[in-house]
Amino acid sequence: MKEFSVKREWVLWLIWLVPLALYLGLASRLPARIPSHYGLDGKPDAFSNAGRLLSSALSVEALLYGVLLVLPYLDSGR
């Protein structure tokens, strides 16, 4: 297993920061309410503001990145 290397990980960090950069660039153009969930009929049934959607998306991405980074070290087959 390869050890942690910033040279390999910087691309993933960049990909993680792209939504933040897009939000900061487009924040003034986004509507106050953005649909965050759609029902079976295709109509939105839950709304959120852009900041909350961005923070939840970035949090999930960071959590997934952390889990996938630590998972190889938890391998019991070593």
Phi, psi and omega per residue, in radians:
M1 nan 2.406 3.134
K2 -1.358 2.533 3.089
E3 -1.362 2.868 3.112
F4 -1.084 2.326 3.139
S5 -2.431 2.194 3.113
V6 -1.093 -0.553 3.135
K7 -1.073 -0.580 3.101
R8 -1.475 -0.552 -2.997
E9 -1.496 -0.318 -3.043
W10 -1.090 -0.546 3.122
V11 -1.143 -0.717 3.114
L12 -1.162 -0.672 3.084
W13 -1.116 -0.688 3.107
L14 -1.104 -0.778 3.102
I15 -1.083 -0.622 3.131
W16 -1.212 -0.547 -3.099
L17 -1.514 -0.233 -3.135
V18 -1.026 -0.815 3.101
P19 -1.044 -0.635 3.108
L20 -1.126 -0.772 3.120
A21 -1.110 -0.720 3.102
L22 -1.106 -0.744 3.128
Y23 -1.093 -0.804 -3.132
L24 -1.106 -0.589 3.112
G25 -1.326 -0.520 -3.064
L26 -1.901 0.076 -3.023
A27 -0.991 -0.661 -3.097
S28 -1.263 -0.333 -3.109
R29 -1.679 -0.179 -3.091
L30 -1.368 2.548 3.097
P31 -1.239 2.846 -3.126
A32 -1.172 -0.651 3.138
R33 -2.073 2.255 3.133
I34 -2.117 2.320 3.100
P35 -1.066 2.318 -3.124
S36 -2.058 -0.142 3.109
H37 -2.698 2.471 3.141
Y38 -2.097 2.501 3.100
G39 -1.442 3.134 -3.135
L40 -1.118 -0.428 3.131
D41 -1.448 -0.001 3.105
G42 1.496 0.071 3.137
K43 -1.730 2.504 3.134
P44 -1.167 2.372 3.095
D45 -2.167 0.094 3.048
A46 -2.592 2.465 -3.117
F47 -2.239 2.724 3.113
S48 -2.619 2.875 3.053
N49 -1.518 2.859 -3.024
A50 -1.130 -0.680 -3.133
G51 -1.081 -0.722 3.138
R52 -1.182 -0.722 3.102
L53 -1.103 -0.738 3.134
L54 -1.138 -0.783 -3.112
S55 -1.137 -0.655 3.117
S56 -1.221 -0.683 3.120
A57 -1.133 -0.774 3.136
L58 -1.161 -0.615 3.113
S59 -1.153 -0.773 3.124
V60 -1.120 -0.741 3.122
E61 -1.102 -0.733 3.141
A62 -1.164 -0.715 3.111
L63 -1.106 -0.790 3.116
L64 -1.095 -0.735 3.097
Y65 -1.058 -0.783 3.134
G66 -1.095 -0.762 3.135
V67 -1.108 -0.799 -3.122
L68 -1.217 -0.411 3.090
L69 -1.322 -0.641 -3.082
V70 -1.535 -0.469 -3.043
L71 -0.924 -0.768 3.133
P72 -1.077 -0.479 3.132
Y73 -1.341 -0.274 3.126
L74 -1.630 0.048 -3.111
D75 -1.099 2.116 -3.120
S76 -1.441 -0.142 -3.105
G77 -1.410 -0.060 -3.121
R78 -1.332 nan nan
